[in-house]
């Protein structure tokens, strides 16, 4: 039923739980593919660039956040790919999801930045309001 699954992750425990649900969904369909999307937030990007020695090191730091999710999906023998986007997480995820016509988008209920979430609203809330595909928010 869901063969094109978008999994939004940020390195938090919530995104790891979302990955487990995406694996369950994909496991029910043999030809499913999960696209893992990570957004390099503009607000954090300047700080990340200043604290990393090079762009290669910065890419490695970002990929390290995705490693537990990639390992879980690989263990389940599900096809996947990784896409790193740049921008504000909510709008970037929505734009990508809508442009690629995913069957379902899976996202954790809370991310890493709770202060920003209090002030601006949660990324998952923004995504569920604007995405054209069904959205599963995992608590």
MOZIPE-V393091 format. One line per field, one symbol per residue. ss: DSSP state (a for helix, b for strand, c for the rest). A space follows every 50 residues. Layout:
# MOZIPE-V393091
ss = ???
This chain:
# MOZIPE-V393091
ss = cccbbbbbbcccaaaaaaaaaaaaaaacccccbbbbbbbbbaaaaaaaaa acccaaaaaaaaaaaaaaaaaaaaacccbbbbbbbbbcaaaaaaaaaaaa cccbbbbbcccccaaaaaaaccaaaaaaaacccbbbbbc
